[in-house]
């Protein structure tokens, strides 16, 4: 699941990430101080992990914030 946390930083920044357990992931984000995790929404659903990462990376290129850099393909 590729998701978005809108205004996650309280400054208008949107965060895009990947998870297969969205509720658990939102709790982890909330514990790290990201705002508005209750407002998260799903952007895309992929059955392949690498496709999900590619979708997330494309969103980062469009201005969404995110923590990860390059992904290993193996």
C-alpha positions in Angstrom: 0.0 0.0 0.0 1.3 3.4 -1.0 -0.1 6.0 1.4 -0.1 9.7 2.1 -0.1 11.6 5.4 -1.3 15.1 4.4 0.4 18.1 6.2 2.4 15.6 8.3 4.8 18.2 9.5 2.3 21.0 10.3 3.8 23.1 7.5 1.9 21.8 4.6 4.3 18.9 3.7 2.7 15.7 2.4 4.5 12.4 3.3 4.3 9.4 1.0 5.3 5.9 2.2 4.8 2.2 1.7 3.4 -0.4 4.1 1.5 -3.6 4.2 0.1 -2.8 7.6 -1.3 0.8 7.5 -2.7 1.1 11.0 0.5 -0.2 12.6 2.6 2.1 10.4 0.5 5.1 11.3 1.0 4.3 15.0 4.8 4.2 14.4 4.6 7.5 12.6 2.6 9.1 15.4 5.1 7.9 18.0 7.8 9.7 16.0 5.8 13.0 16.2 4.3 13.1 12.7 1.0 15.0 12.7 -2.3 14.1 11.2 -1.7 10.4 10.9 -5.4 9.9 11.4 -5.9 11.7 8.1 -3.8 9.3 6.1 -5.2 8.0 2.9 -4.3 5.3 0.3 -2.8 6.5 -2.9 -2.1 3.2 -4.6 -2.2 -0.5 -4.0 0.4 -2.8 -5.6 0.8 -6.6 -5.3 4.6 -6.3 -5.9 6.8 -4.7 -3.3 9.2 -3.2 -5.9 6.3 -1.7 -7.9 5.1 -0.1 -4.6 8.6 1.3 -4.0 8.7 2.7 -7.6 5.3 4.4 -7.1 6.5 5.9 -3.8 9.8 7.1 -5.4 7.8 8.8 -8.2 5.8 10.6 -5.6 8.9 11.8 -3.9 10.0 13.2 -7.2 6.7 15.1 -7.4 7.4 16.8 -4.1 6.1 14.4 -1.5 8.3 14.0 1.5 9.6 10.6 2.5 12.4 9.0 4.5 13.8 6.4 2.2 16.3 6.7 -0.6 17.3 4.0 -3.1 15.8 0.5 -2.9 17.5 -2.8 -3.4 16.0 -4.8 -6.1 17.1 -8.2 -4.7 
